[in-house]
Amino acid sequence: MLCCQFCMWCNPKKSMKKKFLKRFLPKIIRSYQPLTLSEVFQKGLSRKDIYEIMDDFYYQHLPWQFVEHRKYFSKNSRGFGEDAFHSMWYLLFSEFKPVNCLEIGVYRGQVLTLWGLLTKHLNYRCDIGCISPFSSAGDSVSKYIDTVNYLDDTLVNHQYFNLETPEICVEFSTSEKAKLFISQKKWDLIYIDGSHDYDIVCQDFESSLNNLAPNGIIVMDDSSLYFDYPPKEGTFAGHPGPSRVAKEIAQNKLNMLGGVGHNNIFQKI
Ligand SMILES: C[S@@+](CC[C@H](N)C(=O)[O-])C[C@H]1O[C@@H](n2cnc3c(N)ncnc32)[C@H](O)[C@@H]1O
């Protein structure tokens, strides 16, 4: 039958279609295997729905070794983060295949080892670098265990997952040595997750932007306070410092691809 103007389905005033799409589209998308990360962001879904998709992806589609990896870092306070972020990183690496990757702010190596495993799984070579003091210094908002040597533990965790050691710069991101380290190459991916103070996150963002490759990606952690994201129970939207930088600076200087929970993803076009 041809489309008509009068039935409940086609008449926009009666809007059954709109209601149907609003209610069931996220569920329909979730039940299918893999869209790309960009496709998920382009569906026009709410951040809450995107988060649900990532959460479902973790349980339904994420290859088992990444679930095991997440479980390992969830034990004994080895890492922060949420299951949905493992899905985000999986989809991001699958789609963009970044080669030169930098993490600013390392705890015990959860993200570094995840990146290493992802590139092994995707069968391409990636150069991974990081900048961190490898101590709880410089972070006034997170809780850390003081009995662990973070640098040693990060190295042990790389051995545990049978991964090469990344290039490590044991510094605060704002030091001269760290700035030199960032400027040694153009990065395809930079993950900003160090200090949560506004002034320092501003500096991290600026030096990341200056050393980002064409089409390069910046992921900002803890930065969704000022986006429309009501956090699910057990999750949180971020801290004021990174959230202000994401909303007021990153969003204007880069193309915002989208956000998963308190992570926001920007691309240089
Ligand atoms: C929330 S943790 C990072 C978690 C990390 N994404 C992971 O799982 O490995 C933040 C880390 O950033 C470090 N940090 C604080 N200020 C920093 C700065 N200015 N530059 C680099 N790292 C910094 C802290 O020592 C802390 O270990």
The ligand as a Tripos MOL2 file, in Angstrom:
@<TRIPOS>MOLECULE
LIG
   27    29     1     0     0
SMALL
NO_CHARGES

@<TRIPOS>ATOM
      1 C1         42.6730    9.1940   36.7110 C.3       1 LIG1
      2 S1         44.3410    8.7290   36.6040 S.3       1 LIG1
      3 C2         44.5360    8.1390   35.0110 C.3       1 LIG1
      4 C3         43.9300    6.8230   34.7420 C.3       1 LIG1
      5 C4         44.4500    6.3090   33.4460 C.3       1 LIG1
      6 N1         43.6860    6.7310   32.3590 N.3       1 LIG1
      7 C5         44.7200    4.8440   33.4910 C.2       1 LIG1
      8 O1         43.8130    4.0190   33.6670 O.co2     1 LIG1
      9 O2         45.8840    4.5300   33.4120 O.co2     1 LIG1
     10 C6         45.1440   10.2950   36.4790 C.3       1 LIG1
     11 C7         46.6660   10.1730   36.5130 C.3       1 LIG1
     12 O3         47.2080   11.3830   36.0030 O.3       1 LIG1
     13 C8         48.3760   11.6970   36.6950 C.3       1 LIG1
     14 N2         48.5950   13.1450   36.5690 N.ar      1 LIG1
     15 C9         48.2190   14.1560   37.3860 C.ar      1 LIG1
     16 N3         48.6290   15.3350   36.9080 N.ar      1 LIG1
     17 C10        49.2820   15.0920   35.7540 C.ar      1 LIG1
     18 C11        49.9320   15.8880   34.7880 C.ar      1 LIG1
     19 N4         50.0100   17.2100   34.9110 N.pl3     1 LIG1
     20 N5         50.5160   15.2810   33.7440 N.ar      1 LIG1
     21 C12        50.4540   13.9310   33.5790 C.ar      1 LIG1
     22 N6         49.8460   13.1270   34.4480 N.ar      1 LIG1
     23 C13        49.2620   13.6780   35.5160 C.ar      1 LIG1
     24 C14        48.1320   11.2320   38.1130 C.3       1 LIG1
     25 O4         49.3450   10.9350   38.7220 O.3       1 LIG1
     26 C15        47.2400   10.0040   37.8940 C.3       1 LIG1
     27 O5         47.9910    8.8340   37.9580 O.3       1 LIG1
@<TRIPOS>BOND
     1     1     2 1
     2     2     3 1
     3     2    10 1
     4     3     4 1
     5     4     5 1
     6     5     6 1
     7     5     7 1
     8     7     8 2
     9     7     9 1
    10    10    11 1
    11    11    12 1
    12    11    26 1
    13    12    13 1
    14    13    14 1
    15    13    24 1
    16    14    15 ar
    17    14    23 ar
    18    15    16 ar
    19    16    17 ar
    20    17    18 ar
    21    17    23 ar
    22    18    19 1
    23    18    20 ar
    24    20    21 ar
    25    21    22 ar
    26    22    23 ar
    27    24    25 1
    28    24    26 1
    29    26    27 1
@<TRIPOS>SUBSTRUCTURE
     1 LIG1         1 GROUP 0 **** ****
